[in-house]
């Protein structure tokens, strides 16, 4: 069994790429093969993974062309530390790709078509989407099996998340997606417990989401070390493995393992 996870938010700075990279590393430590797919024209995954900017022909844009022959352009990620993470890089070439998808007869389904015709061996595929609700996230929606929604604990971000849910329900019906991609949950990001607004929004969210049967995970704390780690092209687990925020990703990791039917590889101490 595999999972195709779309990380979607229609707000910039919500932590999509941070979540994608840290989730990829965490799943690789569970002995799973992971592929990151960068659907963002900003190409942030390239920076966060410490890679060079690719040539257009070495990006996911090539995969989305009609003449694609099944040769996925994958680059090993953090190869000094693991052989379980690959990335299909994005970049500015995706701006033109997004325009092409609008007029393509199967624009919303292209990525799903490629994965069906030329399946990858990875057990976890993570789609890092741009901060829009345009053609690229729509394509990710049609190709994914599950969705996570990172959200900042700010009023504007919460309002944007409400519009995202409307977009999700409408397009699942409009595209006739079967089965409908499941929303695993909301992931509050950049949480600062010293800010009253953060505490109040975090307290109110569970009840609001419960009405839609959507889970909310414990928040990922705010820390400048995330910025420092991404500047080095590393997940926080490698940059500062003792940092307390490392543990913030574990609830989502555990949920994905449960979906996959995989036991956790976390070692337990034997009772003395």
N, C-alpha and C positions, 0 to 999 in steps of 0.2 A: 504494500500500500504506500502511496505517496500523497503529499499534500502540496497544493499550490496556494500560497498565501499572499494575498494582495495587501500591502500596507498603504492605506488610502486616507488622505485628509485633504480638504480643500482650503487649508490655511498654511501659509508659509511659516517656517520655524516651529512646526508642531513636533518635530523630532522623528520624522519618518525614516530618514537615513540612519540616524543614530540607532533607532530600534531595529532596522533591517540588519545592520552590520553586527550588532551585539547579539541578535537572535541567531544569525548565521554562525557566529563563533560558538555560541552556547550549544547549538544543535550539533555542530561538528564534534564537540566534546562528549556528546551522547552517542558517538560512533555512527553518525548519520552523514550521508553524502549530501551536500547542500549546494544549490546554485542560486546566486544572486542575479537578478535581472534588472538592469537600470533603465527604467522607462522615463527618466527625467532628463530633459534637454540640458539641465545644469550639470549633469554628470557628477553629482556629489559623491556617488559611490566610489568613483575613481580616486578622489582625494581621500576619502575615509578608509580606503583599502591600500593606500600607499602606492598606487600604480601610476604609470605615465598616461598622458592623454592619448587615446587611440586614434588611428586614422579612421575616417568614416566607414571604410570597407571592413573594418574590424569591430564594428559595433552591432548592436541588436537591430539597427536600421536595415542591415543586409538581410537579416532573418525575415523581415517583414516584406521584402520585395517578392514580386510574383515569380521571379526566376530562382528563388532559393532552392538549393540542391540538397539540403540536409546537413551541410557542413557548419555546425554551430561554432561560432567564434568565441571560445571560452578561454579565459585566462586564470591560472591558479592564483589564489588569494592567500596571503600570509603563508606562503610556501615554506618559509623558514620554520614555521611552527606546526603546520598541518598540511595534509594532502587531501582533505575532505571538503574544501570550499573552492568553488569556481565562480567566476563572474562573467556575465555577458554585458559588456560595458555600453554606456549610452553617451550622449553628448549633444552638441548643438544641431547635428544632422537630424535629430528627431523633430526639430521644428518643422522641417519640410515633410518629414514622414507623417506628422500629425495632420498636415494639410491634405496629404494624399489619402489618408484613411477616411477623410470626410466624404470623398467621392468614390472610394473603392466599394464595389458591390458587396463585399464581405468585410468591410473595414473593421467592424466591432469584433469579428470572429477570427481575424488573421492569426493572432498569437495562439489561440486555441487550436486552429487548424494546423499550425506548425508543430505544436506539441503532440497532436494526434498523429500526424503523418511521420514525424521524425522525433519520437519520444526520447527524452533524456534519461539517463540511469539514476539521477539523483532522487533521493527520497523526500527532500524538502526543496521546493522552489519558492523563492521570495521575490515578489514584484515590488520594487521601490518606485512609487508613482509620483508624478509632479503634483504641485499644489494647485490643481485645477480640477474641474469636472468635465474636461474635454475629451477628445478622441482617445488619448493614450490611457487614462484611467478606465474609460469605457471598455477598451479592449482588454485591460487587465481584469475587469469585472467579469467579462464573458469567458475568460480563460481560467479563472481561479476556482478553487473549491472552497476556500475560506477567506475571511477578511478580518484584519485588525485595524482599529481606528485610533491612532495616537491623537491626543488632544491636550492643548494647553488649558490650564485652569484660569482662563480669562473669559469675560463675557462675550467678546467678539468671537473667540474660538468656539465657544459652546453654541452660539447662534449659527456659526458655520457648520458645525457638526449636525445640527438639526436639519439644515438644507441638504447635507450629505445623505442623511437617512432618507429624505424624500426622494433624492436622486436614485438611491439604491433600490427602493421599493418600486419606483416607476420603471426603471430600466430592467430590472429582473423580469417584470411582466412584459415590457415592450420587446425585449430581446428573446422572450420565451425561453429563459434559461431553465434547464432541467438536468440535474437538480439545481435548486437555487443555492448560490454560494452562501455559506453560513457565516454570520458575524460572530467571531469568537468572543469579541468584547472590545470595550474602550480601554485605552491605556493612558491614564493621566501622566503627562510629562512635565519635567522642569518644576516639580513641586517644591515649594518653599513653605514649610509649616509656620514660619514667622509672619507670613502674609495672611491677614484676615480673609481677604477675598479668596485666596486659594483654599483655606480651610472651609469656608462657607460653601463654595462650589463643590468641593470634594464631598462634603456632607450631604448635599442635595442630590447629586447625580445618581446614586444607587436607586433611590425611589423613582426617579424619572425614567431610568432605563429599565427598571423592573417591569413597568407596564408594557414594555415592548419585548420582554423576555431576553434582554441583552445584559450580559455580564460586564461588570467593571472590575478591573484588576487594581491591586494596590499600586500606588503611584511610583513613578521613577523620579527620584529626587533631583533637584537642581544642583549642578556642580560644574565649576569651571574645568574640572579635570576631564570632562567629556570633550571639551574644545581642545584641550592640550593633547589628548589621546588621538583625536581625529587629525590634528595637525601633524602627528607622527605616522598617520596611516595605520593606526592600531585600534582594536577595541580596548576598552578600559581593563578588561580581564588580562591583557598582555602588558598594558602600559603601567597599571598600578593594580595588581591582582588582589591586594589587601584592602582596596577602597570599599567602603560599605555599600556603595551603589551597585557593585557587581552582583549582589544578591537580589537586586530589585527586578531582574529579568526572569528569575527562577519560576515564579508562578505561571507566567506565560509559557515557558519552556515545558513545565510539567503538564499544562493543558494540551499542548501540541503532542507530547509523547502519549498522552491518554488517547487522543484522537487516532494516532498512528497505531495504538495498541502495543507500544514499546515500553519496556520497563526502564526506569531511570538507571543510568550507569554510575550514579553517585556512590562512592564507596562508603561503607558503614564500618565503624569500628566493632570488632568482636568483643563480646562481653567477657570481662576478665573473671 
